[in-house]
Amino acid sequence: MAKEVAGLIKLQIKGGSANPSPPVGPALGSKGVNIMDFCKQFNARTQTMAGKVVPVVITVYADKSFDFITKTPPVPVQLIEATKVKSGSPEPNRKKIGAIGWDVVEAIAKDKMQDMNAFTLDSAMKMVAGTARSMGITVSGEVPFTK
């Protein structure tokens, strides 16, 4: 028989550096989860992604046990990493902060495909390009798909 789910917790934590301080501690403590046990498991699973923001969905069961699913880093984080800027533009329609090619957009879309709400690679690439545009990043080059 399946365990009864007591709640879902969604967090974004830097890979390999989860600790009991906020936001992890209060979110898990309110559900009665062993915080240090989660931190140890999360840090062990995300050692390879050290320093990158990793979204995690924690399923808490009625008996205070838990399991969690890690996802790929968010698209804006990957775009900032690709353009090597500190943050997005405060005025994306006027002040552009960088440029990337469609090959970078395709690589990010392939990486995020499992977590995105898209059926085809073309639609995932359009979503990534839209995020880049809203951050003030120009996508240059020949569009690899039809509009």
DSSP file (Angstrom, degrees, kcal/mol; ACC not computed):
  #  RESIDUE AA STRUCTURE BP1 BP2  ACC     N-H-->O    O-->H-N    N-H-->O    O-->H-N    TCO  KAPPA ALPHA  PHI   PSI    X-CA   Y-CA   Z-CA
    1    1 A M              0   0    0      0, 0.0     2,-0.1     0, 0.0     0, 0.0   0.000 360.0 360.0 360.0 141.2    0.0    0.0    0.0
    2    2 A A        -     0   0    0      1,-0.1     2,-0.1     3,-0.0     3,-0.0  -0.366 360.0-106.3 -75.1 151.6    1.2    3.5   -0.9
    3    3 A K        -     0   0    0      1,-0.1     2,-0.5    -2,-0.1    -1,-0.1  -0.426  34.8-107.8 -74.2 151.6    2.2    6.0    1.8
    4    4 A E        -     0   0    0     -2,-0.1    58,-2.7     1,-0.0     2,-0.5  -0.700  31.5-130.0 -82.4 126.7   -0.1    8.9    2.5
    5    5 A V  E     -A   61   0A   0     -2,-0.5    56,-0.3    56,-0.2     3,-0.1  -0.646  23.3-176.5 -80.8 125.3    1.3   12.2    1.2
    6    6 A A  E     -     0   0A   0     54,-2.8     2,-0.3    -2,-0.5    55,-0.2   0.695  61.6 -34.1 -93.4 -22.9    1.3   14.9    3.8
    7    7 A G  E     -A   60   0A   0     53,-1.8    53,-3.2     2,-0.0     2,-0.4  -0.936  46.1-118.9 174.7 163.3    2.7   17.7    1.6
    8    8 A L  E     -A   59   0A   0     -2,-0.3     2,-0.4    51,-0.2    51,-0.2  -0.961  22.0-165.3-118.2 137.4    4.9   18.8   -1.2
    9    9 A I  E     -A   58   0A   0     49,-2.6    49,-3.4    -2,-0.4     2,-0.5  -0.991   1.7-163.1-124.9 127.0    7.7   21.4   -0.8
   10   10 A K  E     +A   57   0A   0     -2,-0.4     2,-0.3    47,-0.2    47,-0.2  -0.948  20.5 162.4-111.7 124.7    9.3   23.1   -3.7
   11   11 A L  E     -A   56   0A   0     45,-2.4    45,-2.9    -2,-0.5     2,-0.5  -0.914  34.4-140.4-134.6 159.9   12.7   24.8   -3.1
   12   12 A Q  E     +A   55   0A   0     -2,-0.3     2,-0.3    43,-0.2    41,-0.1  -0.973  33.2 170.2-122.2 114.5   15.6   26.2   -5.1
   13   13 A I  E     -A   54   0A   0     41,-2.1    41,-3.1    -2,-0.5     2,-0.2  -0.925  40.0-104.4-126.0 145.4   18.9   25.4   -3.3
   14   14 A K  E >   -A   53   0A   0     -2,-0.3     3,-1.7    39,-0.2    39,-0.3  -0.531  52.2 -99.5 -67.9 134.0   22.5   25.7   -4.5
   15   15 A G  B 3  S+c   50   0B   0     37,-3.3    36,-1.6    34,-0.6    -1,-0.1  -0.272 100.3   5.7 -59.7 133.6   23.8   22.3   -5.3
   16   16 A G  T 3  S+     0   0    0     26,-0.3    -1,-0.3    34,-0.2    27,-0.1   0.516 114.3  82.4  75.3   6.2   26.0   20.6   -2.7
   17   17 A S    <   +     0   0    0     -3,-1.7     2,-0.3    29,-0.1    -3,-0.2  -0.017  48.6 143.4-135.1  35.2   25.4   23.4   -0.1
   18   18 A A        +     0   0    0     21,-0.3    25,-0.1    -5,-0.1    -5,-0.0  -0.577  21.7 168.6 -73.6 135.7   22.1   22.7    1.6
   19   19 A N        -     0   0    0     -2,-0.3     6,-0.4     2,-0.2     5,-0.3  -0.935  48.7 -99.3-142.8 166.6   22.1   23.5    5.3
   20   20 A P  S    S+     0   0    0      0, 0.0     5,-0.1     0, 0.0     8,-0.1   0.516  88.9 101.8 -70.1  -3.2   19.5   23.8    8.0
   21   21 A S  S >> S-     0   0    0      1,-0.2     4,-1.5     4,-0.1     3,-1.0  -0.264  80.6 -32.8 -73.2 168.1   19.3   27.6    7.8
   22   22 A P  T 34 S+     0   0    0      0, 0.0    -1,-0.2     0, 0.0    -3,-0.0  -0.286 123.1  24.0 -57.2 145.1   16.5   29.4    5.9
   23   23 A P  T 3> S+     0   0    0      0, 0.0     4,-1.4     0, 0.0     5,-0.2  -1.000 129.3  41.3 -89.5  -8.5   14.9   28.6    3.5
   24   24 A V  H <> S+     0   0    0     -3,-1.0     4,-2.4    -5,-0.3     5,-0.3   0.953 113.2  50.3 -67.1 -52.2   15.5   24.8    4.0
   25   25 A G  H  X S+     0   0    0     -4,-1.5     4,-3.1    -6,-0.4     5,-0.2   0.930 113.7  40.7 -56.6 -56.8   15.1   24.6    7.8
   26   26 A P  H  > S+     0   0    0      0, 0.0     4,-1.7     0, 0.0    -1,-0.2   0.881 115.2  52.4 -62.8 -37.2   11.8   26.4    8.3
   27   27 A A  H  < S+     0   0    0     -4,-1.4     4,-0.4     1,-0.2    -2,-0.2   0.927 119.6  33.7 -65.4 -43.9   10.2   24.7    5.2
   28   28 A L  H >X>S+     0   0    0     -4,-2.4     5,-2.1    -5,-0.2     3,-0.9   0.860 114.4  58.2 -79.6 -36.1   11.1   21.2    6.3
   29   29 A G  H ><5S+     0   0    0     -4,-3.1     3,-0.9    -5,-0.3    -2,-0.2   0.845  99.3  58.6 -63.7 -34.8   10.7   21.8   10.0
   30   30 A S  T 3<5S+     0   0    0     -4,-1.7    -1,-0.3     1,-0.2    -2,-0.2   0.750 109.0  45.7 -67.1 -22.5    7.1   22.9    9.7
   31   31 A K  T <45S-     0   0    0     -3,-0.9    -1,-0.2    -4,-0.4    -2,-0.2   0.482 117.0-113.7 -96.5  -5.1    6.4   19.5    8.1
   32   32 A G  T <<5 +     0   0    0     -3,-0.9     2,-0.2    -4,-0.5    -3,-0.2   0.710  62.2 152.3  82.7  21.2    8.3   17.5   10.8
   33   33 A V      < -     0   0    0     -5,-2.1     2,-0.9     1,-0.1    -1,-0.2  -0.578  57.2-105.9 -85.5 146.9   11.0   16.3    8.4
   34   34 A N     >  -     0   0    0     30,-0.5     4,-1.8    -2,-0.2     5,-0.1  -0.631  35.1-162.9 -70.8 108.1   14.5   15.5    9.7
   35   35 A I  H  > S+     0   0    0     -2,-0.9     4,-2.6     1,-0.2    -1,-0.2   0.899  82.9  49.5 -66.8 -44.4   16.4   18.5    8.3
   36   36 A M  H  > S+     0   0    0      1,-0.2     4,-2.4     2,-0.2    -1,-0.2   0.860 108.0  54.7 -66.4 -34.3   19.9   17.1    8.6
   37   37 A D  H  > S+     0   0    0      2,-0.2     4,-2.1     1,-0.2    -1,-0.2   0.925 110.7  45.8 -63.2 -44.0   19.0   13.9    6.9
   38   38 A F  H  X S+     0   0    0     -4,-1.8     4,-3.1     2,-0.2     5,-0.3   0.941 111.6  51.9 -62.4 -47.0   17.6   15.8    3.9
   39   39 A C  H  X S+     0   0    0     -4,-2.6     4,-2.7     1,-0.2   -21,-0.3   0.905 110.4  48.2 -58.3 -43.8   20.6   18.1    3.8
   40   40 A K  H  X S+     0   0    0     -4,-2.4     4,-2.0     2,-0.2    -1,-0.2   0.929 115.0  44.5 -63.3 -45.8   23.0   15.1    3.7
   41   41 A Q  H  X S+     0   0    0     -4,-2.1     4,-2.1     2,-0.2    -2,-0.2   0.922 115.2  47.9 -65.1 -44.2   21.1   13.3    1.0
   42   42 A F  H  X S+     0   0    0     -4,-3.1     4,-1.9     1,-0.2   -26,-0.3   0.932 112.2  48.4 -63.4 -46.6   20.7   16.4   -1.1
   43   43 A N  H  < S+     0   0    0     -4,-2.7    -1,-0.2    -5,-0.3    -2,-0.2   0.875 111.9  50.0 -63.0 -37.3   24.3   17.4   -0.9
   44   44 A A  H >< S+     0   0    0     -4,-2.0     3,-0.7    -5,-0.2    -1,-0.2   0.895 113.4  45.6 -66.6 -39.6   25.4   13.9   -1.8
   45   45 A R  H 3< S+     0   0    0     -4,-2.1     3,-0.3     1,-0.2    -2,-0.2   0.773 117.6  42.5 -75.9 -26.2   23.1   13.8   -4.8
   46   46 A T  T >< S+     0   0    0     -4,-1.9     3,-0.9     1,-0.2    -1,-0.2   0.091  73.5 114.8-111.0  23.2   24.1   17.3   -6.1
   47   47 A Q  G X  S+     0   0    0     -3,-0.7     3,-1.1     1,-0.2    -1,-0.2   0.864  77.5  54.4 -58.7 -36.6   27.9   17.3   -5.6
   48   48 A T  G 3  S+     0   0    0     -3,-0.3    -1,-0.2     1,-0.3    -2,-0.1   0.717 106.6  51.9 -72.5 -19.8   28.4   17.5   -9.4
   49   49 A M  G X  S+     0   0    0     -3,-0.9     3,-1.8     3,-0.1   -34,-0.6  -0.099  79.2 164.5-105.5  33.7   26.2   20.6   -9.6
   50   50 A A  B <   +c   15   0B   0     -3,-1.1   -34,-0.2     1,-0.3     3,-0.1  -0.268  67.1  10.3 -58.3 130.4   28.1   22.5   -6.9
   51   51 A G  T 3  S+     0   0    0    -36,-1.6    -1,-0.3     1,-0.3     2,-0.3   0.144 101.7 111.0  89.0 -19.6   27.3   26.3   -6.9
   52   52 A K  S <  S-     0   0    0     -3,-1.8   -37,-3.3   -37,-0.1     2,-0.4  -0.627  77.2-108.0 -88.1 147.3   24.4   26.0   -9.4
   53   53 A V  E     -A   14   0A   0     -2,-0.3   -39,-0.2   -39,-0.3    -1,-0.1  -0.608  37.8-167.7 -73.8 126.9   20.8   26.6   -8.3
   54   54 A V  E     -A   13   0A   0    -41,-3.1   -41,-2.1    -2,-0.4     2,-0.2  -0.961  13.8-140.9-122.6 115.0   19.0   23.3   -8.3
   55   55 A P  E     -A   12   0A   0      0, 0.0    16,-2.5     0, 0.0     2,-0.4  -0.514  24.1-170.6 -69.7 141.9   15.2   23.2   -8.0
   56   56 A V  E     -AB  11  70A   0    -45,-2.9   -45,-2.4    14,-0.2     2,-0.6  -0.999  18.0-155.0-137.3 138.0   14.0   20.3   -5.8
   57   57 A V  E     -AB  10  69A   0     12,-2.4    12,-2.1    -2,-0.4     2,-0.5  -0.964  16.2-162.1-113.3 116.4   10.5   18.9   -5.1
   58   58 A I  E     -AB   9  68A   0    -49,-3.4   -49,-2.6    -2,-0.6     2,-0.6  -0.872   5.0-155.6-104.4 123.9   10.3   17.2   -1.7
   59   59 A T  E     -AB   8  67A   0      8,-3.1     8,-1.6    -2,-0.5     2,-0.5  -0.884  11.0-161.2 -98.5 119.4    7.4   14.8   -1.1
   60   60 A V  E     -AB   7  66A   0    -53,-3.2   -54,-2.8    -2,-0.6   -53,-1.8  -0.872   6.1-152.1-104.2 131.3    6.6   14.5    2.6
   61   61 A Y  E >   -A    5   0A   0      4,-2.8     3,-1.8    -2,-0.5   -56,-0.2  -0.555  29.3-105.2 -99.9 166.0    4.7   11.5    3.9
   62   62 A A  T 3  S+     0   0    0    -58,-2.7   -57,-0.1     1,-0.3    -1,-0.1   0.776 119.2  58.6 -62.0 -29.1    2.4   11.2    6.9
   63   63 A D  T 3  S-     0   0    0    -59,-0.3    -1,-0.3     1,-0.1     3,-0.1   0.212 120.9-107.2 -86.8  17.2    5.0    9.1    8.8
   64   64 A K  S <  S+     0   0    0     -3,-1.8   -30,-0.5     1,-0.3    -2,-0.1   0.509  81.1 127.8  70.2   8.5    7.5   12.1    8.5
   65   65 A S        -     0   0    0    -32,-0.1    -4,-2.8    -5,-0.0     2,-0.3  -0.441  38.1-170.8 -83.1 168.9    9.6   10.3    5.9
   66   66 A F  E     -B   60   0A   0     -6,-0.2     2,-0.3    -2,-0.1    -6,-0.2  -0.975  20.7-166.0-152.2 161.6   10.4   12.0    2.6
   67   67 A D  E     -B   59   0A   0     -8,-1.6    -8,-3.1    -2,-0.3     2,-0.3  -0.958  17.3-156.5-144.6 161.4   11.8   11.6   -0.9
   68   68 A F  E     -B   58   0A   0     -2,-0.3     2,-0.4   -10,-0.2   -10,-0.2  -0.957  12.8-145.6-143.0 156.9   12.8   14.2   -3.4
   69   69 A I  E     -B   57   0A   0    -12,-2.1   -12,-2.4    -2,-0.3     2,-0.3  -0.985  16.3-150.2-121.6 127.0   13.4   14.9   -7.0
   70   70 A T  E     -B   56   0A   0     -2,-0.4   -14,-0.2   -14,-0.2     2,-0.2  -0.760  14.2-161.8 -95.3 146.7   16.1   17.2   -8.3
   71   71 A K        -     0   0    0    -16,-2.5    41,-0.1    -2,-0.3     0, 0.0  -0.637  29.0 -83.3-117.5 176.4   15.6   19.1  -11.5
   72   72 A T        -     0   0    0     -2,-0.2     3,-0.1     1,-0.1    -1,-0.1  -0.462  60.1 -82.8 -78.9 155.1   17.9   20.9  -13.9
   73   73 A P        -     0   0    0      0, 0.0   -19,-0.1     0, 0.0    -1,-0.1  -0.192  58.3 -90.9 -56.0 148.6   18.9   24.5  -13.2
   74   74 A P     >  -     0   0    0      0, 0.0     4,-1.9     0, 0.0     3,-0.2  -0.178  32.9-113.4 -60.5 154.5   16.4   27.2  -14.3
   75   75 A V  H  > S+     0   0    0      1,-0.2     4,-2.6     2,-0.2     5,-0.2   0.898 114.6  54.2 -58.8 -45.3   16.7   28.7  -17.8
   76   76 A P  H  > S+     0   0    0      0, 0.0     4,-2.4     0, 0.0    -1,-0.2   0.892 108.2  50.5 -59.4 -36.3   17.6   32.2  -16.5
   77   77 A V  H  > S+     0   0    0     -3,-0.2     4,-2.0     2,-0.2    -2,-0.2   0.912 111.9  47.2 -65.2 -42.0   20.5   30.7  -14.5
   78   78 A Q  H  X S+     0   0    0     -4,-1.9     4,-2.1     2,-0.2    -1,-0.2   0.872 111.7  50.9 -67.9 -36.3   21.8   28.8  -17.5
   79   79 A L  H  X S+     0   0    0     -4,-2.6     4,-2.3     2,-0.2     5,-0.2   0.905 109.9  49.3 -67.4 -41.0   21.5   32.0  -19.7
   80   80 A I  H  X>S+     0   0    0     -4,-2.4     4,-1.4    -5,-0.2     5,-1.1   0.898 112.1  49.4 -62.9 -40.0   23.4   34.0  -17.2
   81   81 A E  H  <5S+     0   0    0     -4,-2.0    -2,-0.2     1,-0.2    -1,-0.2   0.886 111.6  48.8 -65.6 -38.8   26.1   31.3  -17.1
   82   82 A A  H  <5S+     0   0    0     -4,-2.1    -2,-0.2     1,-0.2    -1,-0.2   0.862 117.9  38.7 -70.7 -36.0   26.3   31.2  -20.9
   83   83 A T  H  <5S-     0   0    0     -4,-2.3    -1,-0.2    -5,-0.1    -2,-0.2   0.598 100.7-133.8 -90.8 -11.4   26.6   35.0  -21.3
   84   84 A K  T  <5 +     0   0    0     -4,-1.4     2,-0.2     1,-0.2    -3,-0.2   0.876  57.8 135.1  59.9  41.0   28.9   35.4  -18.3
   85   85 A V      < -     0   0    0     -5,-1.1    -1,-0.2    -6,-0.2    -2,-0.1  -0.714  61.6-124.3-109.5 167.7   26.9   38.4  -16.9
   86   86 A K  S    S-     0   0    0     -2,-0.2     2,-0.3     1,-0.2    -1,-0.1   0.873  80.3 -21.1 -82.2 -37.5   25.9   39.0  -13.3
   87   87 A S  S    S-     0   0    0     -7,-0.1    -1,-0.2    48,-0.1    48,-0.0  -0.947  78.7 -72.2-159.0 175.8   22.1   39.4  -13.8
   88   88 A G        -     0   0    0     -2,-0.3    48,-0.2     1,-0.1    47,-0.1  -0.185  61.7 -82.4 -71.6 169.6   19.5   40.3  -16.4
   89   89 A S        -     0   0    0     46,-3.0    -1,-0.1     1,-0.1    48,-0.1  -0.501  23.6-142.2 -75.6 138.9   18.9   43.8  -17.7
   90   90 A P  S    S+     0   0    0      0, 0.0    -1,-0.1     0, 0.0    46,-0.1   0.780 104.9  30.6 -69.9 -24.3   16.8   46.2  -15.6
   91   91 A E  S >> S+     0   0    0      4,-0.2     4,-3.3     1,-0.1     3,-1.2  -0.710  73.6 175.2-130.0  80.3   15.4   47.5  -18.9
   92   92 A P  T 34 S+     0   0    0      0, 0.0    -1,-0.1     0, 0.0    43,-0.1   0.754  77.9  54.8 -63.5 -24.7   15.4   44.6  -21.3
   93   93 A N  T 34 S+     0   0    0     41,-0.1     3,-0.1     1,-0.1    41,-0.0   0.732 124.6  22.5 -80.3 -19.9   13.7   46.4  -24.2
   94   94 A R  T <4 S+     0   0    0     -3,-1.2     2,-0.7     1,-0.2    -1,-0.1   0.776 120.4  49.9-111.1 -42.2   16.2   49.3  -24.1
   95   95 A K     <  -     0   0    0     -4,-3.3     2,-0.3     2,-0.0    -4,-0.2  -0.883  66.5-161.5-111.7 108.8   19.5   48.0  -22.6
   96   96 A K        -     0   0    0     -2,-0.7    41,-0.2     1,-0.1    40,-0.1  -0.687   5.9-170.8 -87.9 139.4   20.8   44.7  -24.0
   97   97 A I        -     0   0    0     39,-2.6     2,-0.3    -2,-0.3    40,-0.2   0.575  59.7 -22.1-108.3 -12.0   23.4   43.0  -21.8
   98   98 A G  E     -d  137   0C   0     38,-0.9    40,-2.8   -13,-0.0     2,-0.3  -0.987  53.1-121.0-177.7 179.4   24.6   40.2  -24.1
   99   99 A A  E     -d  138   0C   0     -2,-0.3     2,-0.3    38,-0.2    40,-0.2  -0.998  18.4-177.5-143.7 144.0   24.1   38.0  -27.1
  100  100 A I  E     -d  139   0C   0     38,-2.6    40,-2.8    -2,-0.3     2,-0.2  -0.912  23.0-120.4-133.8 163.3   24.0   34.3  -27.7
  101  101 A G  E >>  -d  140   0C   0     -2,-0.3     4,-1.7    38,-0.2     3,-0.6  -0.508  30.8-104.2 -99.2 171.3   23.5   32.1  -30.7
  102  102 A W  H 3> S+     0   0    0     38,-0.7     4,-2.5     1,-0.2     5,-0.2   0.752 117.9  65.1 -67.3 -23.2   20.9   29.6  -31.6
  103  103 A D  H 3> S+     0   0    0      2,-0.2     4,-1.9     1,-0.2    -1,-0.2   0.887 103.7  46.0 -66.2 -37.1   23.3   26.8  -30.8
  104  104 A V  H <> S+     0   0    0     -3,-0.6     4,-2.4     2,-0.2     5,-0.2   0.903 111.9  51.5 -69.1 -41.6   23.4   27.9  -27.1
  105  105 A V  H  X S+     0   0    0     -4,-1.7     4,-2.5     1,-0.2    -2,-0.2   0.913 110.5  49.3 -60.1 -43.1   19.6   28.2  -27.1
  106  106 A E  H  X S+     0   0    0     -4,-2.5     4,-2.4     2,-0.2    -1,-0.2   0.900 109.8  50.9 -64.7 -40.7   19.4   24.6  -28.5
  107  107 A A  H  X S+     0   0    0     -4,-1.9     4,-1.9     2,-0.2    -2,-0.2   0.911 112.8  45.7 -63.5 -43.1   21.8   23.2  -25.9
  108  108 A I  H  X S+     0   0    0     -4,-2.4     4,-2.4     2,-0.2    -2,-0.2   0.905 112.4  51.5 -66.4 -41.2   19.8   24.8  -23.0
  109  109 A A  H  X S+     0   0    0     -4,-2.5     4,-1.0     1,-0.2    -2,-0.2   0.898 110.1  48.6 -63.6 -40.9   16.5   23.6  -24.5
  110  110 A K  H  < S+     0   0    0     -4,-2.4     4,-0.3     1,-0.2     3,-0.3   0.896 112.5  49.2 -65.0 -39.0   17.8   20.0  -24.8
  111  111 A D  H  < S+     0   0    0     -4,-1.9     3,-0.4     1,-0.2    -2,-0.2   0.895 119.1  37.3 -65.9 -40.5   19.1   20.2  -21.2
  112  112 A K  H >X S+     0   0    0     -4,-2.4     3,-1.6     1,-0.2     4,-1.2   0.470  85.9 103.6 -90.8  -3.1   15.8   21.5  -19.8
  113  113 A M  T 3< S+     0   0    0     -4,-1.0     3,-0.4    -3,-0.3     5,-0.4   0.829  77.5  54.1 -53.1 -39.8   13.5   19.5  -22.1
  114  114 A Q  T 34 S+     0   0    0     -3,-0.4    -1,-0.3    -4,-0.3    -2,-0.1   0.779 115.6  39.5 -68.2 -25.5   12.5   17.0  -19.4
  115  115 A D  T <4 S+     0   0    0     -3,-1.6    -1,-0.2    -4,-0.1    -2,-0.2   0.534 100.5  92.4 -99.6  -8.7   11.4   19.8  -17.1
  116  116 A M  S  < S-     0   0    0     -4,-1.2     2,-0.9    -3,-0.4     8,-0.1  -0.436  78.5-123.0 -89.5 161.8    9.7   22.1  -19.6
  117  117 A N  S    S+     0   0    0     -2,-0.1     2,-0.3     7,-0.1    -1,-0.1  -0.481  75.9 107.9 -97.2  59.7    6.1   22.2  -20.7
  118  118 A A        -     0   0    0     -2,-0.9    -2,-0.1    -5,-0.4     3,-0.0  -0.988  53.7-159.4-140.3 145.8    6.9   21.6  -24.4
  119  119 A F  S    S+     0   0    0     -2,-0.3     2,-0.3     1,-0.0    -1,-0.1   0.780  78.1  41.4 -94.2 -31.6    6.5   18.6  -26.7
  120  120 A T  S  > S-     0   0    0      1,-0.1     4,-1.8    -7,-0.0     5,-0.1  -0.793  77.5-122.2-118.4 160.4    9.0   19.5  -29.4
  121  121 A L  H  > S+     0   0    0     -2,-0.3     4,-2.5     1,-0.2     5,-0.2   0.857 111.7  58.6 -66.2 -35.2   12.6   20.9  -29.4
  122  122 A D  H  > S+     0   0    0      1,-0.2     4,-2.0     2,-0.2    -1,-0.2   0.929 107.3  45.2 -60.8 -45.5   11.5   23.8  -31.5
  123  123 A S  H  > S+     0   0    0      1,-0.2     4,-1.8     2,-0.2    -1,-0.2   0.870 112.4  51.7 -68.5 -34.7    8.9   24.9  -29.0
  124  124 A A  H  X S+     0   0    0     -4,-1.8     4,-2.2     2,-0.2    -1,-0.2   0.892 108.9  51.4 -65.8 -38.8   11.3   24.5  -26.1
  125  125 A M  H  X S+     0   0    0     -4,-2.5     4,-2.6     1,-0.2    -2,-0.2   0.878 107.6  52.5 -65.3 -37.5   13.9   26.6  -28.1
  126  126 A K  H  X S+     0   0    0     -4,-2.0     4,-2.1     2,-0.2    -1,-0.2   0.885 108.9  50.6 -64.1 -38.2   11.2   29.3  -28.5
  127  127 A M  H  X S+     0   0    0     -4,-1.8     4,-2.0     2,-0.2    -2,-0.2   0.917 111.9  46.4 -65.8 -42.9   10.6   29.3  -24.8
  128  128 A V  H  X S+     0   0    0     -4,-2.2     4,-2.4     2,-0.2    -2,-0.2   0.907 112.2  50.7 -65.2 -42.2   14.3   29.7  -24.0
  129  129 A A  H  X S+     0   0    0     -4,-2.6     4,-2.3     1,-0.2    -1,-0.2   0.875 109.1  52.0 -64.6 -36.8   14.7   32.5  -26.6
  130  130 A G  H  X S+     0   0    0     -4,-2.1     4,-2.1     2,-0.2    -1,-0.2   0.889 109.1  49.5 -65.3 -39.6   11.7   34.3  -25.0
  131  131 A T  H  X S+     0   0    0     -4,-2.0     4,-0.8     2,-0.2    -2,-0.2   0.914 110.7  50.5 -64.5 -42.1   13.3   34.1  -21.6
  132  132 A A  H ><>S+     0   0    0     -4,-2.4     5,-2.9     1,-0.2     3,-0.7   0.916 109.8  50.7 -61.0 -43.0   16.5   35.4  -23.1
  133  133 A R  H ><5S+     0   0    0     -4,-2.3     3,-1.2     1,-0.2    -1,-0.2   0.899 107.8  52.0 -62.7 -41.0   14.7   38.3  -24.7
  134  134 A S  H 3<5S+     0   0    0     -4,-2.1    -1,-0.2     1,-0.3    -2,-0.2   0.640 109.1  51.9 -72.8 -12.5   12.9   39.2  -21.4
  135  135 A M  T <<5S-     0   0    0     -4,-0.8   -46,-3.0    -3,-0.7    -1,-0.3   0.468 122.3-104.4 -97.1  -4.3   16.4   39.2  -19.7
  136  136 A G  T < 5S+     0   0    0     -3,-1.2   -39,-2.6    -4,-0.5   -38,-0.9   0.700  76.4 136.8  88.0  21.3   17.8   41.6  -22.3
  137  137 A I  E   < -d   98   0C   0     -5,-2.9     2,-0.4   -41,-0.2    -1,-0.3  -0.898  47.4-139.2-104.5 127.3   19.9   39.0  -24.1
  138  138 A T  E     -d   99   0C   0    -40,-2.8   -38,-2.6    -2,-0.5     2,-0.7  -0.682   4.5-147.3 -86.5 134.3   19.8   39.1  -27.9
  139  139 A V  E     -d  100   0C   0     -2,-0.4     2,-0.2   -40,-0.2   -38,-0.2  -0.909  26.7-171.5-100.7 114.4   19.6   35.8  -29.8
  140  140 A S  E     +d  101   0C   0    -40,-2.8   -38,-0.7    -2,-0.7     2,-0.2  -0.671  32.8  48.6-109.7 160.0   21.6   36.2  -33.0
  141  141 A G  S    S-     0   0    0     -2,-0.2     2,-0.3   -40,-0.2    -2,-0.0  -0.518  93.5 -31.1 110.1-178.0   22.0   34.1  -36.1
  142  142 A E        -     0   0    0     -2,-0.2   -40,-0.1     1,-0.1    -2,-0.0  -0.595  63.6-116.6 -77.8 131.2   19.7   32.3  -38.5
  143  143 A V        -     0   0    0     -2,-0.3    -1,-0.1     1,-0.1     4,-0.1  -0.556  20.3-151.9 -69.0 122.2   16.5   31.0  -36.9
  144  144 A P  S    S+     0   0    0      0, 0.0     2,-0.3     0, 0.0    -1,-0.1   0.510  73.3  46.0 -79.1  -2.6   16.7   27.2  -37.2
  145  145 A F  S    S-     0   0    0    -23,-0.1     2,-0.2     2,-0.0    -2,-0.0  -0.888  88.5-101.0-133.8 165.6   12.9   26.6  -37.3
  146  146 A T              0   0    0     -2,-0.3     0, 0.0     1,-0.1     0, 0.0  -0.575 360.0 360.0 -86.6 150.8   10.0   28.2  -39.1
  147  147 A K              0   0    0     -2,-0.2    -1,-0.1    -4,-0.1    -2,-0.0   0.469 360.0 360.0 -84.9 360.0    7.8   30.7  -37.3
